[in-house]
Amino acid sequence: MAQCAYCKKETSLYEGGVPVCLECAEGRDAKREPNEIVRAILIQDVVEATTRAHAASEAFSAVLADVPSGLPHPDGRQRIYDISRELSAAREQRMRAHKRLNEFLKSGTIPEDLKQGGGSAA
């Protein structure tokens, strides 16, 4: 019999080629599950933010392709300004979502809103 890689108890159980006793395997599973949930939430936030940014980019391109639109000068300018602000906000949200995911993957930092058991906030 081999010794558990974590607590050194004798075991015949292996996880990924590493000997591990049942208690340590269950403990690792309990620790792993919340992190996998956090990771899934953060990945979903990135996907949603990327989708919003892509849609805003397409809308921005459509408005620019419509110039001159025939709208009076101030209205046309405001339309471009509004869609530009929307695109900027969508890109900022996407960068924030990527930063949250990267911080979690790099250092295990769980965003505060997810520590509270809350949902997506990207």
Residue pairs with C-beta under 8 A, 6 or more apart in sequence:
1 10
1 11
1 12
2 10
2 11
2 12
2 14
2 19
3 9
3 10
3 11
3 19
4 10
4 11
4 19
4 20
4 21
4 24
5 18
5 19
5 20
5 24
6 20
6 21
6 24
7 21
7 23
7 24
9 21
9 23
10 21
11 19
11 20
11 21
11 22
13 19
13 20
13 21
13 22
13 25
14 20
15 25
15 28
20 28
35 108
38 104
38 110
38 114
39 101
39 104
39 105
41 114
41 119
41 120
42 97
42 100
42 101
42 104
42 111
42 114
42 122
43 101
44 120
45 97
45 100
45 101
45 120
45 121
45 122
46 94
46 97
46 98
46 101
46 122
48 97
48 120
48 122
49 90
49 93
49 94
49 96
49 97
49 98
49 122
50 94
50 97
52 90
52 93
52 94
53 87
53 90
53 91
53 93
53 94
55 90
56 83
56 86
56 87
56 89
56 90
56 91
57 87
57 90
59 83
59 86
59 87
60 83
60 84
60 86
60 87
63 79
63 80
63 83
64 80
67 76
67 80
68 76
69 76
69 79
71 79
93 122
96 122
97 122
100 111
100 122
103 109
103 111
104 110
104 111
111 121
113 119
113 121
114 121
